[in-house]
Amino acid sequence: MTDNTPEESEAAELVRPYVITRGRELPAEDKFSLITLVTTVSDERQRPTRLSPEEQHVLDMCSGGYLSVAELAGHTQLPLGVLKILLSSLAEGGYLITRAPVPRARLVDQQLLQEVLDGLQARFG
């Protein structure tokens, strides 16, 4: 058995994310927030056979239903940026379905709510 020096271990940690992403960068439009939901397409025959172990693991985890990007990052223990690159690649390939988070509702006009309440009270007492 060989003992790795701290320098070798640190170098391996620095290289690994680059190797996992195969040098790819995040797309210009980052459509994956922490709460974006991700799942696989239902057709298992479309699953590619030439995937990295990390990509295969992501697809396996998503096959059970929707998971958020934050949950995937926690389960895979991959840095968020690396995971987003893998998710972008899988989504572009048609292997993942994404569902954007529901946008926050706009604030309703307080006067409108008061008029509705007054109308209901006048009608039903």
Backbone as a printed PyTorch tensor [residue, N CA C, xyz], in Angstrom:
tensor([[[  0.8340,  -1.1760,   0.0000],
         [  0.0000,   0.0000,   0.0000],
         [  0.8790,   1.2400,   0.0000]],

        [[  0.4390,   2.2340,  -0.7270],
         [  1.1780,   3.4860,  -0.7460],
         [  0.4130,   4.5290,   0.0350]],

        [[  1.1510,   5.3400,   0.7430],
         [  0.5290,   6.4350,   1.4850],
         [  0.5650,   7.6820,   0.6270]],

        [[ -0.5980,   8.3060,   0.4640],
         [ -0.6620,   9.5510,  -0.2830],
         [ -0.2240,  10.6960,   0.6110]],

        [[  0.5880,  11.5650,   0.0530],
         [  0.9780,  12.7540,   0.7970],
         [ -0.1810,  13.7370,   0.7750]],

        [[ -0.2100,  14.6760,   1.7080],
         [ -1.2980,  15.6710,   1.6970],
         [ -1.3680,  16.4410,   0.3810]],

        [[ -0.2040,  16.6810,  -0.2420],
         [ -0.1910,  17.4070,  -1.5120],
         [ -0.8960,  16.6020,  -2.6050]],

        [[ -0.6630,  15.2750,  -2.6270],
         [ -1.3060,  14.4310,  -3.6370],
         [ -2.8140,  14.3850,  -3.4210]],

        [[ -3.2460,  14.2770,  -2.1810],
         [ -4.6780,  14.2500,  -1.8900],
         [ -5.3350,  15.5590,  -2.2850]],

        [[ -4.6620,  16.6690,  -1.9760],
         [ -5.2140,  17.9790,  -2.3270],
         [ -5.2790,  18.1470,  -3.8410]],

        [[ -4.2680,  17.6800,  -4.5440],
         [ -4.2590,  17.7840,  -6.0060],
         [ -5.3800,  16.9460,  -6.6040]],

        [[ -5.6240,  15.7690,  -6.0460],
         [ -6.7020,  14.9170,  -6.5590],
         [ -8.0540,  15.5860,  -6.3720]],

        [[ -8.2540,  16.2640,  -5.2480],
         [ -9.5200,  16.9550,  -5.0110],
         [ -9.7040,  18.1240,  -5.9600]],

        [[ -8.6230,  18.7860,  -6.3430],
         [ -8.7150,  19.9190,  -7.2530],
         [ -8.9920,  19.4820,  -8.6820]],

        [[ -8.4800,  18.3590,  -9.0840],
         [ -8.6380,  17.8930, -10.4590],
         [ -9.9900,  17.2250, -10.6590]],

        [[-10.4880,  16.5720,  -9.6750],
         [-11.6650,  15.7250,  -9.8270],
         [-12.8860,  16.4250, -10.4320]],

        [[-13.3160,  17.5840,  -9.9520],
         [-14.4950,  18.2130, -10.5700],
         [-14.2980,  18.4990, -12.0530]],

        [[-13.0950,  18.8950, -12.4350],
         [-12.8130,  19.1590, -13.8440],
         [-12.9370,  17.8710, -14.6560]],

        [[-12.4680,  16.7830, -14.0850],
         [-12.5420,  15.4920, -14.7790],
         [-13.9930,  15.0290, -14.8820]],

        [[-14.7630,  15.1980, -13.8280],
         [-16.1660,  14.7770, -13.8330],
         [-16.9450,  15.5080, -14.9180]],

        [[-16.6870,  16.7960, -15.0700],
         [-17.4280,  17.5870, -16.0610],
         [-16.8100,  17.5100, -17.4510]],

        [[-15.6920,  16.8250, -17.5670],
         [-14.9590,  16.7120, -18.8420],
         [-14.6240,  18.0910, -19.4100]],

        [[-14.3460,  19.0140, -18.5280],
         [-13.9480,  20.3480, -18.9450],
         [-15.0790,  21.2660, -19.3610]],

        [[-16.3110,  20.7860, -19.2660],
         [-17.4490,  21.6200, -19.6680],
         [-17.7090,  22.6930, -18.6270]],

        [[-18.3130,  23.7800, -19.0850],
         [-18.6750,  24.8790, -18.1980],
         [-20.1840,  24.9750, -18.0970]],

        [[-20.6370,  25.7560, -17.1260],
         [-22.0740,  26.0130, -17.0130],
         [-22.5590,  26.7500, -18.2520]],

        [[-23.7310,  26.3920, -18.7570],
         [-24.2770,  27.1340, -19.8950],
         [-24.5320,  28.5900, -19.5170]],

        [[-24.6180,  29.4340, -20.5400],
         [-24.8330,  30.8680, -20.2980],
         [-26.1150,  31.1040, -19.5050]],

        [[-27.1730,  30.3720, -19.8600],
         [-28.4150,  30.4990, -19.0990],
         [-28.5130,  29.3350, -18.1260]],

        [[-28.3360,  29.6390, -16.8650],
         [-28.3680,  28.6240, -15.8150],
         [-29.8130,  28.4350, -15.3800]],

        [[-30.4360,  27.3510, -15.8460],
         [-31.8540,  27.1370, -15.5450],
         [-32.0710,  26.2880, -14.2960]],

        [[-31.0080,  25.9510, -13.5960],
         [-31.1250,  25.1060, -12.4150],
         [-30.8670,  25.9150, -11.1490]],

        [[-31.9390,  26.2240, -10.4240],
         [-31.7740,  26.8260,  -9.1010],
         [-31.7770,  25.6820,  -8.0900]],

        [[-31.5770,  25.9990,  -6.8450],
         [-31.5510,  24.9510,  -5.8210],
         [-32.8800,  24.2220,  -5.6940]],

        [[-33.9820,  24.8870,  -6.0450],
         [-35.2940,  24.2640,  -5.8680],
         [-35.9120,  23.7830,  -7.1800]],

        [[-35.1320,  23.7960,  -8.2630],
         [-35.6190,  23.2290,  -9.5180],
         [-35.7900,  21.7270,  -9.3330]],

        [[-36.9090,  21.1910,  -9.7960],
         [-37.1810,  19.7610,  -9.6640],
         [-36.7470,  19.0350, -10.9280]],

        [[-36.1710,  17.8450, -10.7360],
         [-35.6020,  17.0810, -11.8390],
         [-36.0620,  15.6350, -11.7290]],

        [[-36.3990,  15.0200, -12.8700],
         [-36.7080,  13.5940, -12.9260],
         [-36.2840,  13.0620, -14.2850]],

        [[-36.2750,  11.7480, -14.4280],
         [-35.8790,  11.1510, -15.7010],
         [-37.0890,  11.0100, -16.6090]],

        [[-36.8100,  10.8680, -17.9060],
         [-37.8920,  10.5730, -18.8370],
         [-38.3730,   9.1670, -18.5320]],

        [[-39.6130,   8.8780, -18.8530],
         [-40.1920,   7.5980, -18.4550],
         [-39.6890,   6.4300, -19.2930]],

        [[-39.1660,   6.6800, -20.4670],
         [-38.7330,   5.6070, -21.3610],
         [-37.3070,   5.1800, -21.0200]],

        [[-37.1590,   4.0260, -20.3930],
         [-35.8420,   3.5180, -20.0080],
         [-34.9890,   3.1590, -21.2230]],

        [[-35.6140,   2.8780, -22.3630],
         [-34.8410,   2.5090, -23.5510],
         [-34.0290,   3.6810, -24.0710]],

        [[-34.4320,   4.9040, -23.7270],
         [-33.7010,   6.0780, -24.1830],
         [-32.4480,   6.3380, -23.3550]],

        [[-32.2820,   5.6250, -22.2720],
         [-31.1310,   5.8780, -21.4070],
         [-29.8450,   5.5140, -22.1510]],

        [[-28.9010,   6.4360, -22.1740],
         [-27.6490,   6.1700, -22.8890],
         [-26.8110,   5.1390, -22.1460]],

        [[-25.9930,   4.4410, -22.8930],
         [-25.1350,   3.4290, -22.2840],
         [-23.7550,   3.9800, -21.9550]],

        [[-23.3970,   5.1010, -22.5410],
         [-22.0610,   5.6570, -22.3280],
         [-22.1460,   6.8940, -21.4360]],

        [[-22.3430,   6.6550, -20.1800],
         [-22.4190,   7.7400, -19.2000],
         [-21.2890,   7.5970, -18.1930]],

        [[-20.9130,   8.7140, -17.6160],
         [-19.9540,   8.6550, -16.5180],
         [-20.6660,   8.0590, -15.3020]],

        [[-19.9260,   7.5310, -14.3570],
         [-20.5760,   6.9900, -13.1570],
         [-21.4290,   8.0290, -12.4340]],

        [[-20.9850,   9.2760, -12.4300],
         [-21.7450,  10.3320, -11.7620],
         [-23.0590,  10.6060, -12.4870]],

        [[-23.0210,  10.6450, -13.8160],
         [-24.2480,  10.8630, -14.5890],
         [-25.2230,   9.7050, -14.3950]],

        [[-24.7040,   8.4890, -14.3880],
         [-25.5490,   7.3170, -14.1690],
         [-26.1860,   7.3690, -12.7840]],

        [[-25.4110,   7.7850, -11.7920],
         [-25.9260,   7.8880, -10.4200],
         [-27.0470,   8.9260, -10.3390]],

        [[-26.8660,  10.0550, -11.0160],
         [-27.9010,  11.0940, -11.0310],
         [-29.1740,  10.5540, -11.6700]],

        [[-29.0510,   9.8640, -12.8040],
         [-30.2340,   9.3050, -13.4660],
         [-30.9170,   8.2560, -12.5960]],

        [[-30.1330,   7.4190, -11.9340],
         [-30.7120,   6.4050, -11.0500],
         [-31.4920,   7.0540,  -9.9030]],

        [[-30.9360,   8.1070,  -9.3360],
         [-31.6100,   8.7800,  -8.2250],
         [-32.8910,   9.4610,  -8.6820]],

        [[-32.8800,  10.0230,  -9.8880],
         [-34.0460,  10.7610, -10.3870],
         [-35.1300,   9.8430, -10.9340]],

        [[-34.8350,   8.5760, -11.1300],
         [-35.8170,   7.6760, -11.7410],
         [-36.9950,   7.3820, -10.8150]],

        [[-36.8580,   7.6350,  -9.5290],
         [-37.9360,   7.3710,  -8.5810],
         [-38.9460,   8.4950,  -8.4570]],

        [[-38.7060,   9.5980,  -9.1020],
         [-39.5980,  10.7540,  -9.0030],
         [-38.7960,  12.0330,  -8.9650]],

        [[-39.4990,  13.1240,  -8.7630],
         [-38.8430,  14.4300,  -8.7690],
         [-37.9730,  14.6260,  -7.5320]],

        [[-36.7690,  15.1420,  -7.7510],
         [-35.8720,  15.5650,  -6.6770],
         [-35.4060,  16.9780,  -6.9910]],

        [[-35.1800,  17.7630,  -5.9610],
         [-34.6630,  19.1110,  -6.1920],
         [-33.1570,  19.0390,  -6.4320]],

        [[-32.6280,  20.0830,  -7.0290],
         [-31.1900,  20.1550,  -7.2790],
         [-30.4370,  20.1110,  -5.9500]],

        [[-30.9670,  20.7500,  -4.9300],
         [-30.3290,  20.7360,  -3.6120],
         [-30.2710,  19.3150,  -3.0430]],

        [[-31.3560,  18.5560,  -3.2000],
         [-31.3610,  17.1680,  -2.7150],
         [-30.3370,  16.3300,  -3.4700]],

        [[-30.2780,  16.5090,  -4.7850],
         [-29.3020,  15.7630,  -5.5780],
         [-27.8750,  16.1000,  -5.1630]],

        [[-27.6080,  17.3770,  -4.9240],
         [-26.2670,  17.7840,  -4.5020],
         [-25.9090,  17.1350,  -3.1680]],

        [[-26.8650,  17.0590,  -2.2680],
         [-26.6140,  16.4320,  -0.9760],
         [-26.3740,  14.9360,  -1.0840]],

        [[-27.1870,  14.2620,  -1.8880],
         [-27.0510,  12.8090,  -2.0240],
         [-25.8000,  12.4070,  -2.7970]],

        [[-25.4630,  13.1490,  -3.8280],
         [-24.3040,  12.7910,  -4.6490],
         [-23.0000,  13.3130,  -4.0730]],

        [[-23.0790,  14.2690,  -3.1610],
         [-21.9160,  14.9170,  -2.5570],
         [-21.0060,  15.5410,  -3.6150]],

        [[-21.6300,  16.0200,  -4.6930],
         [-20.8920,  16.7400,  -5.7240],
         [-21.0420,  18.2320,  -5.4790]],

        [[-20.0330,  19.0100,  -5.8310],
         [-20.2030,  20.4660,  -5.7430],
         [-21.3710,  20.9070,  -6.6220]],

        [[-22.0610,  21.9320,  -6.1920],
         [-23.2610,  22.3800,  -6.8880],
         [-22.9810,  22.7350,  -8.3470]],

        [[-21.8800,  23.4130,  -8.6060],
         [-21.5360,  23.7750,  -9.9820],
         [-21.3310,  22.5580, -10.8630]],

        [[-20.6620,  21.5480, -10.3370],
         [-20.4300,  20.3120, -11.0880],
         [-21.7560,  19.6220, -11.3700]],

        [[-22.6140,  19.5510, -10.3680],
         [-23.9170,  18.9120, -10.5510],
         [-24.7430,  19.6440, -11.6010]],

        [[-24.7220,  20.9680, -11.5740],
         [-25.4850,  21.7340, -12.5610],
         [-24.9850,  21.4720, -13.9780]],

        [[-23.6790,  21.3040, -14.1390],
         [-23.1260,  20.9960, -15.4610],
         [-23.6130,  19.6250, -15.9150]],

        [[-23.5900,  18.6420, -15.0230],
         [-24.0720,  17.3010, -15.3730],
         [-25.5610,  17.3290, -15.7000]],

        [[-26.3460,  18.0480, -14.9040],
         [-27.7840,  18.1430, -15.1520],
         [-28.0660,  18.8270, -16.4850]],

        [[-27.3220,  19.8690, -16.7940],
         [-27.5060,  20.5650, -18.0730],
         [-27.2290,  19.6280, -19.2340]],

        [[-26.1670,  18.8670, -19.1210],
         [-25.8020,  17.9260, -20.1780],
         [-26.8730,  16.8530, -20.3580]],

        [[-27.3670,  16.3060, -19.2490],
         [-28.3980,  15.2660, -19.3250],
         [-29.7200,  15.8260, -19.8390]],

        [[-30.0490,  17.0490, -19.4560],
         [-31.2890,  17.6710, -19.9330],
         [-31.2010,  17.9700, -21.4260]],

        [[-30.0470,  18.4570, -21.8840],
         [-29.8630,  18.7250, -23.3110],
         [-29.9590,  17.4410, -24.1250]],

        [[-29.5160,  16.3300, -23.5440],
         [-29.5940,  15.0430, -24.2190],
         [-30.9900,  14.4420, -24.2110]],

        [[-31.9190,  15.0530, -23.4990],
         [-33.2880,  14.5650, -23.4510],
         [-33.5190,  13.4570, -22.4420]],

        [[-32.6170,  13.3070, -21.4820],
         [-32.7330,  12.2320, -20.5010],
         [-33.3760,  12.6870, -19.1980]],

        [[-33.4890,  13.9950, -19.0080],
         [-34.0820,  14.5450, -17.7960],
         [-35.2180,  15.4910, -18.1400]],

        [[-36.1900,  15.5260, -17.2560],
         [-37.2790,  16.4970, -17.3370],
         [-37.0970,  17.4300, -16.1450]],

        [[-37.1500,  18.7190, -16.4040],
         [-37.0040,  19.6850, -15.3160],
         [-38.3020,  20.4510, -15.1300]],

        [[-38.5480,  20.8300, -13.9160],
         [-39.7140,  21.6580, -13.6060],
         [-39.2160,  22.8390, -12.7860]],

        [[-39.3420,  24.0050, -13.3840],
         [-38.8600,  25.2180, -12.7210],
         [-39.6750,  25.4870, -11.4680]],

        [[-39.0650,  26.1450, -10.5040],
         [-39.8180,  26.4820,  -9.2920],
         [-40.9690,  27.4170,  -9.6190]],

        [[-42.0090,  27.3040,  -8.8390],
         [-43.1780,  28.1610,  -9.0290],
         [-42.7880,  29.5780,  -8.6200]],

        [[-43.0120,  30.5480,  -9.5030],
         [-42.6320,  31.9170,  -9.1420],
         [-43.5140,  32.4500,  -8.0210]],

        [[-42.9640,  33.3570,  -7.2830],
         [-43.7350,  33.9680,  -6.2040],
         [-44.8990,  34.7470,  -6.7850]],

        [[-46.0090,  34.6480,  -6.1110],
         [-47.1970,  35.3820,  -6.5620],
         [-46.9940,  36.8690,  -6.3150]],

        [[-47.5410,  37.6410,  -7.2260],
         [-47.4790,  39.0860,  -7.0220],
         [-48.4060,  39.4570,  -5.8730]],

        [[-48.0610,  40.5060,  -5.2020],
         [-48.8970,  40.9590,  -4.0960],
         [-50.2420,  41.4300,  -4.6340]],

        [[-51.2810,  40.9850,  -3.9850],
         [-52.6330,  41.3510,  -4.3930],
         [-52.9470,  42.7300,  -3.8280]],

        [[-53.6980,  43.4930,  -4.5920],
         [-54.0820,  44.8350,  -4.1740],
         [-54.9210,  44.7470,  -2.8940]],

        [[-54.4770,  45.4340,  -1.8740],
         [-55.1590,  45.4090,  -0.5790],
         [-56.5860,  45.9440,  -0.6960]],

        [[-56.7920,  46.9440,  -1.5280],
         [-58.1230,  47.5340,  -1.6970],
         [-59.0810,  46.5190,  -2.3190]],

        [[-58.5900,  45.7450,  -3.2780],
         [-59.4270,  44.7240,  -3.9080],
         [-59.8610,  43.6800,  -2.8820]],

        [[-58.9310,  43.2430,  -2.0490],
         [-59.2790,  42.2650,  -1.0140],
         [-60.3150,  42.8220,  -0.0430]],

        [[-60.1750,  44.0730,   0.3210],
         [-61.1280,  44.6940,   1.2360],
         [-62.5120,  44.7700,   0.6050]],

        [[-62.5870,  45.0940,  -0.6940],
         [-63.8750,  45.1570,  -1.3860],
         [-64.5350,  43.7810,  -1.4520]],

        [[-63.7410,  42.7440,  -1.7010],
         [-64.2850,  41.3800,  -1.7260],
         [-64.8030,  41.0060,  -0.3460]],

        [[-64.0290,  41.3040,   0.6860],
         [-64.4500,  41.0010,   2.0540],
         [-65.7290,  41.7500,   2.4130]],

        [[-65.8010,  43.0300,   2.0640],
         [-67.0080,  43.8180,   2.3350],
         [-68.2100,  43.2480,   1.5950]],

        [[-68.0050,  42.8160,   0.3540],
         [-69.0890,  42.2280,  -0.4290],
         [-69.5800,  40.9270,   0.1740]],

        [[-68.6670,  40.0870,   0.6360],
         [-69.0520,  38.8190,   1.2670],
         [-69.7990,  39.0610,   2.5780]],

        [[-69.3280,  40.0180,   3.3480],
         [-70.0040,  40.3270,   4.6100],
         [-71.3910,  40.9070,   4.3560]],

        [[-71.5440,  41.7260,   3.3280],
         [-72.8580,  42.2940,   3.0040],
         [-73.8050,  41.2000,   2.5330]],

        [[-73.2860,  40.2460,   1.8030],
         [-74.1350,  39.1860,   1.2460],
         [-74.5010,  38.1380,   2.2960]],

        [[-73.5250,  37.7150,   3.0910],
         [-73.7500,  36.5950,   4.0130],
         [-73.7940,  37.0030,   5.4790]],

        [[-73.6800,  38.2450,   5.7370],
         [-73.8870,  38.7030,   7.0890],
         [-72.6930,  38.8610,   7.8930]]])
